[in-house]
Amino acid sequence: MKEVGKDKGIKNIVLLVLPQVQLLDVAGPCDGFTSANRFLSDTGSRLGYHVYLVSGTSEKNLYSSSGIPLNCSHTIYDMDFNIDTLLVAGTTLTVLDEINPDLYSYLYHMKGKVRRMGSVCVGAFVLAKAGLLNGKQVTTHWKYADILQKSYPELEVNINPFFIRDQPIYTSGGVSSGMDLALALVEEDFGKPLAAEVARHLVLHLKRTGVQSQFGNALPDYETLTSFTKEIRDLLKDKLKQPISIEYMAEFMNMSVRNFSRVFLKESGMTPGRFLEKMRLEQAKNMLEYTDMSIDMIADKCGFGSSISLRRLFLKYLSISPAQYRRAFKGTE
């Protein structure tokens, strides 16, 4: 393989594209890297990036999930240059079931041949299936984190960070998190001042406040719960303002506290106390988004007792305060 642009100190970045790719998974990182090129050029530097769209199939022309066509310069079958960084863009989970096994073989054999490899959104599923994430801490879109963890129990899935670096693998969260990752890679390569300049140009925070889970639901969708867990959720949903004990839940199910706690953990993946805590958090988030109630009133209606307890829980799970959450997510009339 030849290294394109080697004489100019150019780092070759490959964005691996699959059918039905989310357009921002590709466009976001592309703009991050090419914006860095612009500022480097202004300083007279001969360093920078060359970004390639490479198809993970035998076809160079693919359609994004929005219907916009993407024309890739190469496929995994005809690449003729060395790679510095390879990022797998996300697509739908159903598409992943139809991918030719050649892709996973290609990625596995690229291990050690690239300086770093990573993913955007559900691109983490591709790296996992290729056997590249075993034993690593990773992230993905918050909505699919549980599926990734159950499908690949050898991984440590953490949905809080917008991206995770577990050298030499980088995984980022949902969709726009690919831009957070690109900024981090620019900072790693060329320093914080350049990354900050790129962030300002793209009207982004260099490092976003909060965590990815602030965008998701505190609990799994109701339809995905087991019948046992649904019974408890139905029992508690109108009683969150009241003091609720595990003894109360166990008695409702005609079980001992010990047996109830064991079964609930098995059915839901969390303790009854944690489940109740997240129900209260979910209700507080909804009230912050859709009502004008004061934070003190919301804390009382959700059973927190005080706004201090509510704030503590928000910082624990979302790394932002209730007031910050309301500013970020409350719609304007």
N, C-alpha and C positions, 0 to 999 in steps of 0.2 A: 504493500500500500504506500501511496505517496502522502505526504502531509501538506495539504493545500495551505499556502500562505506561510509556510515555515520561515521563509526569509524575512517576513514582516512581523514575526512574533505573534502571529494570529492564533488564537485558541479556537479549534473547531468544536462547535456546539451542535449536537444532533437532537432534534425534537422528533421522537418516534411517533408517527401518526397512525391511528387505526380507524376503520370505518366508524361513522357516527361520533367522531371525536367532538368534545365540547370545544367550540371555537376559542373561547378565552383561555383554555388550557394551553393552547398553542400561541395565540396572539399576545397574551399577557407576558410570558417569558421572552418572546421575540422582541417586543418593544423594550423590555428591560435591557436586554443585551445590546440591541442596536442603538438605543439611546446612550449607553455607555460609550459605544464607538464614536458617537458624535462629539461627546465632550473630550474624549481622548484625542480625537483628531484636532480639535480646537487648540490643544496644548502642543501640537506638533509631534505627539507620540505615535510610534509605529506599532504600538500594541493594540489589542482589541479582540473582537470575536468575529467569526464567520459562522452564521447560523444556517443550518440545513434542515429542511423538512424531509424526513425519510419515512417512506411507507413501510409498515410492518407486514404488508402483504406483497404479492407480486404485481399489484397495480399501482401506478404512480398517481393516478387521479382518484381521489377519494372525496366523499361528501361528509361534511360536518353534520352534527345533530340538528343544526338550524337550516340545513339544506344548501349552505354555501359550499361550493366546490373548492378543494385544495389541490394544488398541483405540486407534488413532491418532486424534488430534483433527483432523488435516488430511491431505491428500495433496499431492503436488507440483503437482496441477492446480487446487487451490482455496485455496492459501495467500493470506492477506490481511494480512500484517504483515511488517515489515522484520526482518531477521535479523542478530544480532551474530556468532554463531558457529554453524557448521553442521558436524556430525560424522556421518560415514557409518559405521554399525555393520556388523559383519561377518556373513557368512552362509556357505553352502557354495559352493564353486567351481562346482558344477553349476547352482545357482540363477542365478549370474551369467550363464550362457550363455542363460538364458531371459528376461532382463530386457528390457523395452521400451526401444528406443533413445531414447525421450523422456527417460528419466532422465539419460542422459549429456549430452544437449542442454541439459537444465535446469541441471545442475551447471556445465557450461561457461559458460553465460550468467550464472550467479551470480558468476563471477569478477569481482572489483572491486566487487560489490554487498554483500559481507559483509566484516566486519573480519578474520575468519580462518576457515579451513576445515580440516577434518581427517578422520581415519579411525581406527577401532578394528579391530584384527586384519586380516582380509582385505578390509575396507572400502577398503584401499589399492588393490586391483585396480579398484574402481569409479572412484576418482579418476584412476587411471592411464588407464583406457579413455576417460575423459572428456577426456583431454589436459591435465590439471591438474598433473601431476607431472614433466613433461619437464625434464630437466636438474637435478632436485632430488635431494638425499639423503633417502631414505625408509627406513622399516622396516615390517615386517608380522609375522605369526606366523612363528616360526622354521621351522616345517615347510614353509611355502609360499614362503620367501624365494627359493629357486633358481628356482621357477616364475615368480615375479614378475620376477626379473632377466632370465630368458631370454625372457619374453613382451614385456618392455619394456626393451630394452638401453640406451635413452637415460637410464634412471634409474640412480642409485647406491644399491643396496640394502645396508643395513647392519643385520644382525639383532642386534647387540650391545645397543644402547640399548633401554630399555623404551619410549621415545618419542623422536622427533626433531622439532625445530622448524627448518624451512627457510622462513622467513617468506614469505607469510602462511599456509603450509601446515604442519599438524602431523599426523604419522602415529604411531600407537602399535602395539606388538607384539601378542602373543597375548592375547586374552580379558581377563584381569584387568589387563593393561597400560592399558586404558581408564581405570582408576581412577588410575593414575599420571599419565596425561595430564590428567584432570580436576583433580587436586590442583595440577598445574603451572599450569593455566589460572587456578585460583582464586588462586594465589600471584601470578601475573602481574597479575591484576585488582585484588586487594585486599591483597596483601602476605603475607609469610611467616608472621606470627603467626596470621592467620586460617587459612591453609592447614594449619599445624601443628595447630591446634585441630580442624579437620575430620579430619585424619589420625588424631589420638588418638581421636576419637569413633568412627571407622570401624575402629579397631584396625589401622592400617596404618602403615608407615614413610612419612614424608614423601618421602624419596628412598631407594629400595631399594638395598641393596648388591649388587654383582655385575652381571651382564649377562644379557640374555634368553637367550643361547646356552647358559647353564648348564643350562637346562631341556631342551635338545635333544640330538641325537646329534652327535658330533664329525664323523662321516662320513655321507654319504647312505645310505639303506637299501640293503641288499645287492641286493635285487631290481632296483633302479634303476641299478646299475652296469653298464657294458659288459662283455662277456665278457673282454676284455683286462684290465680293472681287477680283475675277479673273480679271475682267475688269480693276480694278484699278491697280492690280499688273502688268498686261500686259502694261498698259499705262506708268507706271513708270520705268520699268526694264531697259530701255535704256536711261533714263534721270536722273539717280541718281547723275551725276556730276553737274547738273544744280540746281539752286535754285527752290524749288517746294513748293508751298503754298497749303493750304487746299482750298482756293478760286479756284485755278487752277483745282484741282480734282473735286470740286463741279460743276464747269462750264462744265467740260467734261461730267458729268452725267446729265446735265441740271437740276440741283437742287440748292436750296439755301444752303448756308454754314451750317445753323442750321439744316436743314432737312438732308443734306448729312451726317453730323457728327453723327446725331442720328441713321440713318439707318446703317452707316458703323460700329458703335459700336455694334449694334444688330447683324449684319451679321458676323463680324470678332472677336468680343470679346475684341477689343482694339480700341483706338482712331486712327484717320487717321495719326496723328503725330507720335504715337508710332509705327504704322505699317511701315511708311516710315523710321523711325529710324532703325527698325529691318531689313528692306530690305537692307539698307546701311551696316549694321553690317554683314549680310550674305554675301554680295558681298566682303566686306573687308576680311572676313575669307577665302573665296575661293581664293582670290588673294594672301593672305599670304601662303596658302597651295600649290598653283600650279604655282606661278610665282616667279621670282627673283626681282620684282620691289621693290624699296625702300619704306619704310613705309611712307615717305613724299609723294611719287607719288601715293601710294594707297589711302592715305587720300584725295588727290586732286581728283582722279578719282571717289571716292565714295561720293563726295560732302560734306566732313567734313571741308574743308577749311584749316585745319592744322593737323599735327600729334598729337598735344596736344588734340584737340577735339576727334580724333580717340582713343587715349589712354584713355581718360576720359570715352568714351562709353564702351570700352572693360572692364575697371575696374568696371563699373556700372553693366554690365550684366554677365561677366565671371570671375571677380575678378583676372584677370591676364592681363598683358600688351600685346600689339600686338607682341612685340618681343618674349615674353614668349610663346605666342600661336604659333608663327612660329616655334620656336625650338621644341615644343611638337608635332606638327602635320604635318610639311612639310616633305614629303618623300625625301629620298636621291636617287640620280641618280646612 
